[in-house]
């Protein structure tokens, strides 16, 4: 059986070797692969010369594809060597790629350069994040644009993107001529307009997630419920959506008595259009390629095998992006598909066949869960214990939601009156799915929580799992016991016996959390815990809080209602018990409005702090030095940030948020209040006139810059660094040092960094 399986899977195995090679190449500058692999080739060649080619031929091919992936990654990486950093003002002509990044309030398009009009740094075929200054213009996927703005290049390509272009001027030169893309964009826009104007926010958010792969409207509480219940895959378009759409088209075709070939001819353009509409995510691309290969096999009269088709999908993704295998989405979608292929039938036999449909659905969910659970623990630190039950209840409702939602949008595009009732009907099963997720996620034991999770566990678990299901004899029994014991140990460690720590230890500690291009600070003082800002991503902050075993936060402080400060905080409110939410009260819409609404739902009291206000949390006193009642005309919005001076036994800390030139000038009116031992440098180290005077007034012993590596803004400014060096403090940066922990000692401080440079 194992030999037959390898024969069927050899193309997939070779493609995975290429993916591993590409991932290693783009994620490391080490030269060891280039030294070791030639020796491996030499050894393999010697073996083949001794007439053992049939036995060792697959090993040679694995090495060939691994080496090919390494070469492909190096070629792609060489395109970016020496190009990083600010490139100044440029003018480019390019096409808006399918897909976008960012959150609901800060959508960033992808621009692929076709022609460089001005500037030396950019090159044709580069792909950049396109950020519009001010309001986002109405541009569509596939549009050809002329863009003028400031370009910042990353040191390497990440996820197919090599830089960030902040556009001052955007001109649409032409719309796409691709009819499938035009239909896809129209369908996407129609569906979004329909659900966002006619449905509740939670229902609209889930329908957009299920049908368009865009779950940015879904609230953080519901996202957490879907994650803890094991239904998070429903919140983003995946292979399940493609399979349901293909079956739905087949069902419609049979009702109209169309031939199999005619149905397949209809399926191909519809599947391609849907793949474009949801943004060509990795799971959608994988499922679409497999479906198209299945259709091609039928038309040519060949047998179809899922494993070689998956291999072809991996090759396509690696050629598009050699580092694709480093992405979590890539790992999860192929792990789940592989689990379904290899474990589904053995699990069906194990569960019996008294209720065939229920057994099949349960076996499918168990197979996928066993395959992805270690990856979920490794990347996110948690995995649902009740996922099989949740999927058993929710999956039958997905097909009606998709069918009714898609038909409604198509009728909406055609201007027909049945669109509204169909979407109302789609909302009913959507509410049931939401109820299932919320109910199953509500018990405290609904998920296993283990962080950090050792890769060694995976290295043992996956081979044991494969042997226990696919082998025979004593090895099957032995590895079966190993799998059972490992699962039991994980359940005991992360579910039945969860971490009990709930707050800070007995000492005083200040942590500047590495949240990328954003701010997040944690003050722990003898049982009191204060979180100031949360960075831009909930998942990053969640890992940090979980790694510190924090379950209670006395206060959460919002210094500035922008995504790089507030984006991760919904998770903190959901994942921890929070005593008080503090904010400057300068903005109550967008992300800030959602956070305040969430606090109200959870019963968390809120408080506005302005200049002159004082808040006492345990032994720590928070003094608000800003924002002022009124700002001078023309001052930046960042100058409305809440400026906090925290003082406790043995330490003083100044947290000025993102204040810029005007805000710093106002703070200097009473410079004595700025004097602090520890300074969080304003605005991620961005340059401001008068920074010399500001740093001198603060006179810190330690200065910390919270900044993202290879950020598109060029932070920190070299002039800011020069000003700090003239002031004389010890300088630490989260992009270089990772998490920065300052422990308060008698008469001084001890600084420990995650990374030493």
Beta strands, then each sheet from edge to edge (+ up, - down):
strand 1: 85-103
strand 2: 106-118
strand 3: 127-132
strand 4: 144-158
strand 5: 161-174
strand 6: 382-384
strand 7: 447-449
strand 8: 508-512
strand 9: 521-525
strand 10: 528-532
strand 11: 552-553
strand 12: 555-557
strand 13: 577-578
strand 14: 581-583
strand 15: 606-608
strand 16: 614-617
strand 17: 620-626
strand 18: 643-648
strand 19: 651-655
strand 20: 678-680
strand 21: 702-705
strand 22: 730-733
strand 23: 740-745
strand 24: 748-753
sheet 1: 1+ 2- 3+ 5+ 4- 1+
sheet 2: 6+ 7-
sheet 3: 15+ 14+ 12+ 10+ 9- 8+ 23- 24+
sheet 4: 11+ 13+
sheet 5: 16+ 17- 18+ 19- 20- 21- 22-
end
